[in-house]
Amino acid sequence: MVDRRVRAGQLWLWEGGGSVSMAGVTEPVAGVARIGPVYTPPDRRGSGYASALVAEMSAAVLAEGNRCILYTDLGNPVSNSVYRSIGYRAVGEAIRYQFTAGH
């Protein structure tokens, strides 16, 4: 999957003295592309790498005439504030349930 996404330009890697952040984007479906996953190594966090990478990736998606979405963990105030600061806004909340047979 990684090789396919790299060839398709769907994984972006920011390197600067080593890998500092990585983000993915999906192929647009019905004019909407999803940003994710987003990852920054723990020792590189707090420097704005992921914020800048997601903002640049989102701008590229918008420049192609598509809309962007992303999913975030409501329990992570850092990522939520980052996404809000670059223009994302919450529009819905999803709850995941797991069915266990026999209970």
N, C-alpha and C positions, 0 to 999 in steps of 0.2 A: 504494500500500500504506500509506503514512504517513497519508493522509487517512482511509482505512478504519479503521486502528487507532486513530487519535485519536477518531473518532466512536464507536468501540466501547469507549472507555475503556481501551485496551490499551497506550497509551504515556503515561507520567507524566513530567512535566518539572518540575524544581525550579528556580524562578527567585528570585534574590536579588541584586540589582545585576547582572543578566544571568543567562543560563542557567548553572546550576552543576552540574546532573547530569540524566541522562535514563535511564529504564529502561522496558522493555517486559514485558508478560505476555501469554501466549497464552490463548485460550479454553480452559477445561478440557475434556479428553478423558478419559473414564472416571474422572472425579474428580481428575485431575491437571493442573495448570497449570504451564507452564514460564516461569521468569523469564529475560528476556534479549531484546534486548541490554541491556547496562549500559554507560553511557559518562559520563565526567566530563572536561571539557576539561583539558589538561595543567596550566594555571595555577591550576586549582581543586582539583587532587588533593591528598590528604593532610589534608583538612579534615573528613572524615567524611560528606560529602554523599551519596555513593553508598551507603555503609553504612546510613545512616538511610533513604534512599529504598527500598533493597531490603528492609530490615526492615519498613518500613511497608507496602510492596506485598505482601510475604509474609504479613503479619498479615491484610491484607484478603482474600487468597485463602483463608487458613485460616478466617477468620470466615464465609466463604460455604460452609464445609463441604468444601472441597477440599484436596488436598495440593499441595505445591510441589516442583519440582525446578529445578535449573539446571545448566548445563554450564560448566566452567571449564578454563582452560589449566593443567595441572599445572606448567608452567614459570613460572608467575606467582605467586610466594609471597605477594605483597601481597594480591591478590584472594582467594587461598585462605584466608589468615588472617582476612580480613574476613568471608568467608562462614561460616567456623567460629565466629567471635565472635558472630554473630547467630543461630546455631543449626543451620546446615547441617552435614552430615557426609558424607564420601565413602562411596559405596556401590558404586562400580564405576569401571572405567577403559575407555575406548574407544580403539582404534587405527584410524586411517584409512589404507587402502591405495588406491593409484590404479593401475588396470590400464592398461598401455600395450600396444597391439596390436603383434605382431611381435617381442616381446622375451622 
